[in-house]
Amino acid sequence: MNFLTTLDTTLGPIGWIAILGALGLTMVGATLIMILRQPEDPLAKLKRSQSESFDGGKQQRLRQSDRNEQLQKFAKFLEPENMEELSAKALLLRQAGYGSRDAVRFFHFAQMALGIAGLVIGTVYVNFLGGGEGLSTNKMMLYTVGPGAIGYFLPRYWVTRRVEERKEEITRGFPDALDMMLVCVEAGQSLDQCIVRVAAELRASYPALAEEFEIVAQEMKAGKDKVSVLNAMGERCGVQDVSSFVTVLVQSAAFGTSIADALRVYADEMRDKRVMRAEEAANKLPTKMTLATMMLTVPPLLIILVAPSVMNITKLGQ
């Protein structure tokens, strides 16, 4: 009892929570170490050795060289078991520009690592740096758990922001890409050559859109079906204009119509949309400027107009 009383007096009312948190972190660390030291499955090792013995083993290793073998051991913990949820998360990360095969694992690992780091920082600040002195138990819990929650949700906020910025960049650069593609088609180049040229020209000004065109060009060179490649591009971009453009190209190829005519019509529509977006942004400026003008001019005017009267009233009172 004396030991428990001394411990309670030393650590404060939240001491037991800190002890349980430290034990939990210790157990998590021990589990991670055990998983890292887990020996390789003999069957998987045999399959890997057999695949490397074939002529295509080198190419197979090159195709899978971007996968992180350390994260492979944590696949059960870092990937959703539901395939629909896994596909949705992978699509969201691709729309944010993270197209690696381990993107989902890195995302969940970042959530877990930042959450644990925030929890440790909050615990150390409250219990060992004197940040919890004079605070109630609820506030101490908030200061302890709050940084962990912020660290856990920070990657999700970052990915959502990246998706919005990337969509905005693709929307801004897409009319220019259509104009360049139309010029290339009218010059006699094929659709594949047009995509390669447009990707090279847009790399400096709109890197996100150029990356999407480069992926399309590489997949077409690899022999994939053109329709599926274009549909995948529309899904990755997540922009309605790109999806409509893909539909136009697919229908043009299906019905045998001229791609140049379809591009010309659609490029005119995209230019009109860009003008409409610019006019909409310009129409919003007067409202924003009015609010800023009122906030910056009304208080000084009130001071100038009211201050003399206030001073005179004060003098009369004396």
N, C-alpha and C positions, 0 to 999 in steps of 0.2 A: 504493500500500500504506500509506504514511504517513497518507493521508487516511482510509482505512478503519480503521486502527488507532486514530486519534484519535477517530473517530466511535464506534467500539465502546467506547472508554474513557469517553467523555463520556456516552453514553446508557445504558450498562450492558448486561447480557446480554439484556435484552428490547427493546433499542433498535430492532433490525430489525423486530420485530413492530409497534412503535409507528409506524415509518416506513411499513410496508405498510398499517397501519390508516389512517393519514392519507391515503395515496394512494387507498385505497378510498373513504374519505369524500369526497375531492375528486372522484373519478370519479362517485360517486352524485350529488353536488351539480351537477356539470356536466350529467349526464343529465337531472336534473330541470329545470334551466334550459332545456335544449334542447327538452324536451317542452312547457314552458310557452310558449315562443316559437314553437312549431310553428303555422304558419298554418292557418286553418280550411279544412276540405275544401270545395272549390267546390260539389260536388254537395250536401253537407249544407246549405251556405249557400243554395243555390237552393231546396231543399225548404223550408227555414225561411222564406224570403221568400215563397214561394208559399202556405204555410200561414197566414202573417200577413195575406195579402191577402183571405182568406175572412172571412165574417162570424163564424165561430166561432174565429178566431185569437186573440182576446182571452181567451176562456174557456180555450183550450188553453194559453196562456201562464200563466194563473192556476193551472191544474191542475199545471203543471210548475215553478211558481216556487220550490218548496221544494228543487229539485235544485241542487247546487253545480256550477257550470260548470267551476271549476278542477279539482275532483275528477273530472269527466268525462274530462279528458285522461289521467288516471291509472287509468282503469277496468281496463285490462289488467293493471296491477300490483296494484290494490287489491281485485279481485274474483276469487274462484276461477273457473276455467274450467269446472269440472264443475258442471252445473246442480243436481244433487242436493245437492252440498256447499253451493252458494250458497243454495238454498232452506232447508236445515237451519240455516245460520248466520243467515239473515234471520228465521226462526222463533224462534231462540234470542234474538235481539235484541228481537223483538216481545214475547216473554215477559218480557224484562227492562224493558219500557216504552219502548223506542226504536223507534218505528214509522216513522221517516223513510225515504224512498226511498234516501237515501245512508247509512243506518245501517251497512251492511256495509263501505262504503268508509271511513267515519270510523273504524270499529273497526280495520281493517287499517292505516290511516294512523296511528292512535294506537299500535298495536304497533310499527310501523316507527320512528316518531319517538321514542318512549320508549326503544326498544332502542338506537338510535343515540346518543341523549343519555346513556344509562347507560354505553355503551361509551366515549364521549368523557370523561365524568366519571372513570371508572376509569382511563383512560389518563393523564389529567392528574394525578390523585392519585398514581399510582404513579411516573410518570416526572418530573414537574415540581414536585410539592409535597413530595417526600421520603418518601412513604408506602411506597415499595418498598425502603428501605434496610434491609439485614440480612435480607431475606427470600429464600427459595429461589425458583428459577424457577417451580416449580409454584404456590407461593403468589402470586407476582406475576401469573401467568396468571389465577389465581382472582380476585384483586382487580381485574384489568382486565376480564375477561369477565363476572364475576358481576353487577355493576350493569346491564350490558346485558341479560343474561338475565332479571333481575328486572324491568326496564322492559318487556321484550317480553311477559312472561307476566302483568304487572299488569292490563292491560285484560281479559284472560280471567278472572282471578280476580274482578275487579270485576263483570263481567257475570254470572258464576255466582252471586255473592252477591246481586246485585240480583234475579235470577230467584227465588231461594229466599225472599227477603224479600217479593217481590210475591205469590208463591203463598201464603205464610203470611197476608198481609193479605187476599187474596181469600177464603181458607178461613174466616177469622174473620168477615168481613162478609157472607158469602153467606146464612147463615140469616136475618139481619135483612132482606136484600134480598128473600128469598122471602116473608117475612111481609108486608112492605109491598106486594109485588106481588099477593099474595092479597087483601089489603084493597082494593086498587084494582080488581081483577077483580070482586070481589063488589059493589063500588060501581057497577058497570056500565060501567067504562072498557074500551076495547079493549086488546089486547096492546101495540100501539105506544104508546098513551098511558101504559100502565103502565110501560113501559121508560123513557120520558122522565121520568116523575115519580120513579121510583126513582133514576135517575141524578142528578137534582137533589137529592134528599134525602140521598144517600150521599156527595156531593162533599166534605163537611166531615170526615166520620169515616173513610171508606174511599175515598180518591181513585183508587186503582188499579181497584177494582171499578166505581166510577162512570164512569171513562174507558172501560171496556169496554162498559158499557151505552150510553154516548153514541155510541160507534162503531156499535153495532148500530142505534140509533135513526136516525143519519144515513144509514146504508146502506139502511135500509128506506125512508126518505124519498126516497132517490135511485132507488128502483124495483128494487132487487136482490131476488132470490128469497129469501123468508124462511127457507127451510130451509138454503140455502147460507150465509146470514148467521149463523144460529145455530150451524151447524157450524164456521164460521170463528172464532166467539167461543170455543167450546170448545177449539179448537186453540190459539188465542192464549193462553188462560189457563193451559193445561197442568195443570188441577186436575181430579181425578176427579169430584168433586161437580158441577162445572159441566158436564162432559161428560155425566154422567147426567141432569142437568136438561135439557140440550139434547135428549137422546134422548127424554125424557118429553114435551117440547113437540112434537117432530117426530111422534112416534107419536100424540099427541092430535090434531094437525091432520090426520094421514093417516086415522085411523079415525073422526074426527068426534066424539070424546068431549068432555066438558066440561073446559075448561082449569082452571076453578076447582076441580073435584074432584081433578084431577091435581096442581095446586099445593098443595092442602090436604094430600094424602097425603105429598107429597115434602117439604113444609115441616115436617111432624111428624117425618119421618125425619132431616132436617137438625138439628132441635132435639135429638133424641136423640143424634145423633153429637157435637154440641157438648158435651152433658152428659158423654158418655163420654170425650171428649178432656180435659175439665176434671178428671174423676175420675182419669184416667191421669196427668195432670200432678201432681195432689195425691198420688197413691200414690208417685210418684218422689221427693217432697220428703223423707220420713223418711230415705231412704238418703243423700241429699245432706247433710241436716242432721247425720246421724250421723258422716259423714266429717269435716265441718267441726268438729263438736264435739270429736271425737277429736284433730284436729290442733291445736285451740286450748286444750284442757284437759289432755290427757295430759302434754305437756312441762312445764307449770308444776307439776302434781302430782308428777311425778318429781323435779323440782328441790326442791320443798318436803320430800318424804319422804326423798330420798337425800342431800341436801346436809348435814344435821346429822351423819349417819353418816360421810360422807367427811371432814368437819372433825374429828370425834373420832378417826378413824383417823390422820389427819395429825398431830394433837397427840400421840397415843401413839407415833408413829414418832419424834417429836422427843425 
